[in-house]
């Protein structure tokens, strides 16, 4: 199985979060004209998407800390 490298995952996820978090904020403040169901669905789904990026960063960081404690090295693409 392929394990994504932190050096790639974290910057990609940070750039995703730079978009997703303000996007959530934008939708949170533009609910005029929405029904209650639409407002709840829009807010919940946008929050889920914004939290996804942060969750991926946390999981990746925890995985790397665990691997460092176990002294496991992930080979570079050049050595594989």
C-alpha positions as CSV (number, residue, x, y, z in Angstrom):
1,X,0.0,0.0,0.0
2,X,1.2,3.5,-0.7
3,X,1.7,5.8,2.3
4,X,1.4,9.5,1.5
5,X,4.4,11.6,2.6
6,X,3.8,14.4,5.1
7,X,5.9,16.8,2.9
8,X,3.2,16.4,0.3
9,X,0.0,15.9,2.3
10,X,0.4,18.8,4.7
11,X,0.9,21.6,2.1
12,X,-1.8,20.2,-0.1
13,X,-4.2,20.0,2.8
14,X,-3.3,23.5,4.0
15,X,-4.0,24.9,0.6
16,X,-7.4,23.1,0.6
17,X,-8.1,24.5,4.1
18,X,-7.2,28.1,3.0
19,X,-10.1,27.8,0.6
20,X,-12.6,25.6,2.7
21,X,-12.6,27.6,5.9
22,X,-13.4,31.0,4.3
23,X,-15.9,29.3,2.1
24,X,-17.7,27.9,5.2
25,X,-17.6,31.4,6.7
26,X,-19.1,32.9,3.5
27,X,-22.0,30.4,3.4
28,X,-22.6,30.8,7.1
29,X,-23.3,34.5,6.6
30,X,-25.3,34.2,3.4
31,X,-28.3,32.1,4.4
32,X,-30.9,34.7,3.6
33,X,-33.7,33.2,1.5
34,X,-32.8,29.6,2.5
35,X,-35.3,27.3,4.2
36,X,-34.4,25.9,7.6
37,X,-33.5,22.6,6.0
38,X,-31.3,24.3,3.3
39,X,-29.6,26.4,5.9
40,X,-28.8,23.4,8.2
41,X,-27.7,21.2,5.3
42,X,-25.5,24.0,3.7
43,X,-23.9,24.9,7.1
44,X,-23.4,21.3,8.1
45,X,-21.8,20.1,4.9
46,X,-19.6,23.1,4.5
47,X,-18.4,22.6,8.1
48,X,-17.7,19.0,7.4
49,X,-15.6,20.0,4.3
50,X,-13.7,22.6,6.3
51,X,-13.0,20.2,9.2
52,X,-11.8,17.5,6.7
53,X,-8.6,19.4,5.9
54,X,-7.8,20.0,9.5
55,X,-8.5,16.4,10.4
56,X,-6.2,15.1,7.6
57,X,-3.4,17.4,8.9
58,X,-3.8,16.1,12.5
59,X,-4.0,12.4,11.4
60,X,-0.9,12.8,9.3
61,X,1.0,14.5,12.0
62,X,0.1,11.9,14.6
63,X,1.1,9.1,12.1
64,X,4.5,10.7,11.7
65,X,5.0,11.1,15.4
66,X,4.1,7.4,15.9
67,X,6.5,6.4,13.1
68,X,9.3,8.5,14.6
69,X,8.9,6.8,18.0
70,X,9.1,3.4,16.3
71,X,12.0,4.6,14.2
72,X,10.3,3.7,11.0
73,X,11.5,5.6,7.9
74,X,9.5,6.1,4.8
75,X,11.7,5.8,1.8
76,X,12.0,8.6,-0.6
77,X,10.7,8.2,-4.2
78,X,14.3,8.4,-5.4
79,X,15.4,5.3,-3.4
80,X,12.3,3.2,-4.1
